[in-house]
Amino acid sequence: MQERLSSPDHKPLIVVRGGGDIATGTIMKLHACGFPVLVLEIPYPSAIRRNVAFSEAVYQGTQTIENVTGYLAEDTKEAKKLLKEGKVTILVDPDCSCLDELQPAALVDGILAKKNLGTERSMAPVTVALGPGFTAGLDVDAVIETCRGHKLGRVYYEGSALPDTGVPGKIAGFDKERVIHSPAEGILYNVCKVTDTVTKGQIIAEIRNDQETVPVRASMDGLLRGLIRDGYPVTRGFKIADIDPRIEEYDNCFTVSDKARCIAGGVLEAILHLL
């Protein structure tokens, strides 16, 4: 068996599947508590809140969020080096093929696909999953509630999180209007950028395919808090943008959300309890 990686004060390695904005809250929390953290990503991540998603390091090489920088590793060897230096490390490894070599003490599924994309309890001594699609005690050891409300961040050691409602949490009286889905299949080209103030009906992007160019319009007035990166291929109905009605909350575009921080607390609780 390989020797497990650990921090100078002997905190063990934690692997997080997915580096989107919600998972990034967990990554930040674990890193702040001294755990070495390795983020496993797919080759072409589709984060919407890109300014606060470590997955962007896949495209850029690095990603800095609230003064914490994540570094993309070319392979497992480089990942081990970066982790020993105390750096948040991102590795493109959707199949988790590095686990046998790295032997993490815990694995967190932060993909938030609303279904299990292959995480098993056998992957690590402790396994935790965010949101619906998992059963604690069967697929993983613990599940964290991701639905806004009284139960947000709660740890389940038996059973599942609340089912996906398909409706975003309400902010300033708005819920489903806040999220924009692609009106067509094709390649997304941005007209606006994250942090722009937009008005309802304004064209914020275009979807281009062989037959047509389809405009993507703002669904409401507000702050464009998230938008998938330029040139990304999308399918019809794919979630591509996020508008915050609170225009004055400009700094929110660059900081981890209250929801992500609350979920991160649940993850930390579960890992400490189970370890």
Disulfide bonds with the S-S distance in Angstrom:
none
